[in-house]
Amino acid sequence: HYIPQLAKLLIRTNKQQKVFNLKGIA
């Protein structure tokens, strides 16, 4: 179904947000 694909998308966006947060702090 679409759930695994959606979960991968959420994980990807979470990782990107963490990277942006680290860049913003640094």
Buried (B, 14 or more C-beta within 10 A) or exposed (E): EEEEEEEEEEEEEEEEEEEEEEEEEE
